[in-house]
C-alpha cells in the first residue's frame, strides 16, 4: 500500500477502499465516502443495521512508531465529532442513532492486511 512513488492521498484512498470492502462484507451499507465540510472530513459514512456510523480509517505501514488506532489525537477526535455533528445537522438526522467507529489497517503477517474495527471508538 505504501512505498516509493505513492502519495499520502493515494495510500489513504486505497486504505479507505480496503476498509469499505471489509465493512460491506460485514453487513455495513456504505452511504458516502470522503465527506468534506467546515467541520472536517469523514472517511466513510454507513448504516450498521439502524445505526448511522461515521468511520475514521487509519493506515500505518511497517516501522510506524504508533499503531493506526493510537494515531488519532485528541485534536483529530474533536474534528471528527464536529464533522459528524455537521453531517447530522445538514441531513436533518439529529434524532438518528449514531456513533463514530475506527477502522485501523496495518500490513498483515498471514493475510495481506490486519484490520481492526473499533466500534464506538470516539465519544462525546
Rosetta silent file (secondary structure, phi, psi, omega in degrees, C-alpha in Angstrom):
SEQUENCE: XXXXXXXXXXXXXXXXXXXXXXXXXXXXXXXXXXXXXXXXXXXXXXXXXXXXXXXXXXXXXXXXXXXXXXXXXXXXXXXXXXXXXXXXXXXXXXXXXXXXXXXXXXXXXXXXXXXXXXXXXXXX
SCORE:     score description
SCORE:     0.000 S_00000001
   1 L     0.000  -49.075  176.581    0.000    0.000    0.000 S_00000001
   2 L  -104.023  156.561 -178.484    2.750    2.438    0.851 S_00000001
   3 L   166.464 -177.674 -179.112    6.050    2.621   -0.973 S_00000001
   4 L   -60.709  134.950  176.543    8.146    4.732   -3.263 S_00000001
   5 L    86.956  -10.076  179.098    6.103    6.997   -5.502 S_00000001
   6 L   -88.935  129.948  177.595    2.853    6.600   -3.564 S_00000001
   7 L   -83.391  161.736  176.212    1.366    9.809   -2.246 S_00000001
   8 H   -58.873  -39.810 -179.501   -0.334   10.045    1.128 S_00000001
   9 H   -63.469  -44.263  179.875   -3.618   10.711   -0.669 S_00000001
  10 H   -64.633  -41.239  177.565   -3.260    7.603   -2.845 S_00000001
  11 H   -63.536  -43.350  178.512   -2.402    5.484    0.189 S_00000001
  12 H   -62.853  -43.296  178.757   -5.381    6.929    2.079 S_00000001
  13 H   -62.083  -40.957  179.472   -7.753    6.290   -0.822 S_00000001
  14 H   -64.937  -43.924  179.245   -6.530    2.704   -1.074 S_00000001
  15 H   -61.920  -39.981  178.109   -6.953    2.161    2.687 S_00000001
  16 H   -64.303  -37.067  176.133  -10.490    3.563    2.510 S_00000001
  17 H   -64.882  -42.843  176.847  -11.283    1.128   -0.292 S_00000001
  18 H   -60.741  -46.041  179.919   -9.932   -1.783    1.768 S_00000001
  19 H   -62.568  -44.336 -179.213  -11.989   -0.614    4.758 S_00000001
  20 H   -60.814  -44.654  178.886  -15.148   -0.180    2.670 S_00000001
  21 H   -62.825  -42.144  178.104  -14.870   -3.721    1.242 S_00000001
  22 H   -60.368  -47.970 -177.979  -14.246   -5.099    4.740 S_00000001
  23 H   -65.648  -43.009  178.574  -17.247   -3.260    6.201 S_00000001
  24 H   -60.306  -39.116  179.760  -19.594   -4.233    3.358 S_00000001
  25 H   -66.469  -15.026  178.382  -18.582   -7.881    3.878 S_00000001
  26 L  -108.521   18.760  171.367  -19.767   -7.457    7.484 S_00000001
  27 L    92.100    7.488  178.631  -23.176   -6.038    6.584 S_00000001
  28 L   -81.511  135.441  174.692  -22.490   -2.295    6.550 S_00000001
  29 E   -98.375  106.375 -178.045  -24.355   -0.264    3.932 S_00000001
  30 E   -77.041  126.446 -179.966  -21.920    2.474    2.831 S_00000001
  31 E   -99.313  -42.878 -173.912  -23.701    5.766    2.021 S_00000001
  32 E  -142.058  154.609  173.080  -20.863    8.253    1.494 S_00000001
  33 E  -131.040  144.263  176.354  -17.082    8.438    1.110 S_00000001
  34 E    49.701   62.453  179.025  -14.764   11.386    1.776 S_00000001
  35 E   -86.835  116.122 -179.975  -17.395   13.781    3.097 S_00000001
  36 E  -104.130  139.947  175.013  -15.858   17.250    3.464 S_00000001
  37 E  -153.242  177.601  175.437  -17.369   20.087    5.477 S_00000001
  38 L   -62.174  -25.651  179.826  -16.323   23.032    7.585 S_00000001
  39 L   -73.373  -26.946 -177.242  -16.305   20.603   10.493 S_00000001
  40 E   142.181 -164.660 -179.266  -13.707   18.327    8.912 S_00000001
  41 E  -112.160  140.850  172.800  -13.560   15.175    6.822 S_00000001
  42 E  -115.905  125.918 -176.145  -15.366   11.899    7.360 S_00000001
  43 E   -67.607  -51.820 -179.082  -13.791    8.953    5.530 S_00000001
  44 E  -139.536  145.678  174.409  -16.869    6.714    5.304 S_00000001
  45 E  -128.770  132.750 -179.435  -20.494    7.007    6.363 S_00000001
  46 E  -157.932  176.927  177.506  -22.747    3.981    6.529 S_00000001
  47 E  -110.077  130.225  169.676  -25.509    2.123    8.319 S_00000001
  48 E  -107.875   95.600 -170.118  -24.908   -0.746   10.724 S_00000001
  49 L    58.359 -111.736 -177.804  -28.478   -2.018   10.850 S_00000001
  50 L  -104.910   13.168 -179.630  -30.379    1.065   12.101 S_00000001
  51 E  -105.339  126.970  175.091  -27.347    2.988   13.414 S_00000001
  52 E   -78.032  126.085 -175.241  -25.689    5.704   11.323 S_00000001
  53 E  -121.654  131.697  173.193  -21.926    5.203   11.611 S_00000001
  54 E  -100.493  124.423 -176.210  -19.114    7.625   10.820 S_00000001
  55 E  -108.959  128.880  169.966  -15.907    5.725   10.070 S_00000001
  56 E  -101.875  121.524 -178.385  -12.385    7.054   10.511 S_00000001
  57 E  -102.350  127.831  179.733   -9.963    4.910    8.513 S_00000001
  58 E  -126.773  134.329  176.974   -6.333    4.806    9.666 S_00000001
  59 E  -123.585  136.509  172.701   -3.437    3.016    7.990 S_00000001
  60 E  -133.550  130.824 -179.143    0.038    2.521    9.362 S_00000001
  61 L   -87.214 -173.295  177.186    2.765    0.717    7.455 S_00000001
  62 L   -60.161  141.027  175.709    5.769   -1.281    8.605 S_00000001
  63 L    82.625    3.467  178.025    8.015    0.566   11.037 S_00000001
  64 L   -69.533  139.232 -179.733    5.386    3.006   12.321 S_00000001
  65 L   -73.109  -35.733  178.857    6.014    4.049   15.906 S_00000001
  66 L  -112.979  148.236  175.608    2.310    4.220   16.777 S_00000001
  67 L   -70.655  167.368 -177.072   -0.412    1.840   15.720 S_00000001
  68 L   -60.211  -47.096 -178.511   -3.163    3.016   13.406 S_00000001
  69 H   -67.338  -36.750 -178.692   -5.786    3.391   16.145 S_00000001
  70 H   -71.406  -12.725 -176.840   -3.363    5.092   18.522 S_00000001
  71 H   -79.956   -1.763 -179.761   -2.573    7.718   15.895 S_00000001
  72 L   -86.803  106.383 -176.519   -5.892    9.513   16.457 S_00000001
  73 L   -77.601  164.470  174.504   -5.008   12.551   18.535 S_00000001
  74 H   -57.433  -35.410  177.973   -7.423   14.472   20.795 S_00000001
  75 H   -64.283  -42.977  178.500   -7.449   17.232   18.153 S_00000001
  76 H   -64.931  -38.452  178.411   -8.475   14.720   15.464 S_00000001
  77 H   -60.938  -43.273  178.390  -11.172   13.354   17.779 S_00000001
  78 H   -62.881  -40.713  178.093  -12.645   16.858   18.178 S_00000001
  79 H   -63.113  -40.885  179.285  -12.612   17.342   14.393 S_00000001
  80 H   -64.546  -43.254  178.058  -14.421   14.036   13.894 S_00000001
  81 H   -61.635  -42.179  179.776  -17.072   14.956   16.460 S_00000001
  82 H   -66.282  -42.415  179.535  -17.550   18.359   14.791 S_00000001
  83 H   -65.462  -39.896  178.147  -17.740   16.798   11.309 S_00000001
  84 H   -65.055  -43.114  178.678  -20.275   14.204   12.478 S_00000001
  85 H   -62.193  -41.434  178.456  -22.405   16.900   14.123 S_00000001
  86 H   -62.494  -43.612  178.966  -22.275   18.976   10.923 S_00000001
  87 H   -60.867  -47.472  179.864  -23.328   15.937    8.846 S_00000001
  88 H   -60.227  -42.927  179.316  -26.253   15.184   11.182 S_00000001
  89 H   -64.788  -48.497 -177.032  -27.357   18.827   11.070 S_00000001
  90 H   -60.303  -36.462 -176.635  -27.013   19.155    7.282 S_00000001
  91 L   -99.016    8.673  178.156  -29.052   15.999    6.666 S_00000001
  92 L    61.591   38.574 -175.054  -31.657   16.619    9.396 S_00000001
  93 L  -112.098   28.571 -176.871  -30.641   13.481   11.268 S_00000001
  94 L   -56.659  -31.045 -178.434  -30.343   14.847   14.820 S_00000001
  95 L   -88.686   -1.796 -178.660  -32.627   12.121   16.148 S_00000001
  96 L   -72.397  141.681  172.650  -30.762    9.322   14.369 S_00000001
  97 L   -71.764  124.827 -176.667  -28.889    6.804   16.464 S_00000001
  98 E  -144.170  163.793  176.976  -25.240    7.336   15.502 S_00000001
  99 E  -157.525  167.706  176.490  -21.673    6.577   16.534 S_00000001
 100 E  -116.917  122.759  178.860  -18.078    7.041   15.395 S_00000001
 101 E  -111.920  159.325  175.382  -16.023    3.920   14.670 S_00000001
 102 E  -118.760  135.392  171.988  -12.371    3.498   13.742 S_00000001
 103 E  -114.352  110.342 -178.008  -11.085    1.031   11.163 S_00000001
 104 E  -100.402  128.372 -176.541   -7.362    0.505   11.756 S_00000001
 105 E  -123.492  135.214  176.753   -5.379   -1.148    8.967 S_00000001
 106 E  -143.145  159.693  175.258   -1.805   -2.437    9.069 S_00000001
 107 E   -59.000  138.563 -178.914    0.219   -4.885    6.979 S_00000001
 108 L   -93.454  167.166  176.225   -0.638   -8.437    7.982 S_00000001
 109 L   -96.115  -44.835  179.975    1.572  -11.407    8.687 S_00000001
 110 L   -99.614  -29.849  177.481   -0.681  -14.195    7.398 S_00000001
 111 L  -113.580  170.354 -178.966   -3.102  -12.072    5.376 S_00000001
 112 L   -62.371  -41.177 -179.393   -2.408   -9.009    3.256 S_00000001
 113 E  -130.246  151.539  170.083   -3.853   -6.660    5.891 S_00000001
 114 E  -107.338  117.163 -175.042   -4.603   -6.779    9.578 S_00000001
 115 E  -115.986  130.229  177.562   -7.886   -4.927   10.094 S_00000001
 116 E  -122.201  121.888  178.738   -9.265   -3.874   13.456 S_00000001
 117 E  -103.847  112.932 -178.534  -12.793   -2.431   13.659 S_00000001
 118 E  -104.923  107.051 -178.676  -13.277   -0.461   16.868 S_00000001
 119 E   -79.334  141.729  177.524  -16.951    0.315   17.407 S_00000001
 120 E    54.342   43.751 -173.690  -17.954    3.481   19.244 S_00000001
 121 E   -72.451  -31.236 -176.866  -14.283    4.457   19.462 S_00000001
 122 E  -122.906  123.771 -176.176  -14.808    8.198   19.843 S_00000001
 123 L  -126.014  160.379  178.951  -17.417    9.546   22.213 S_00000001
 124 L   -66.785    0.000    0.000  -18.595   12.943   23.402 S_00000001
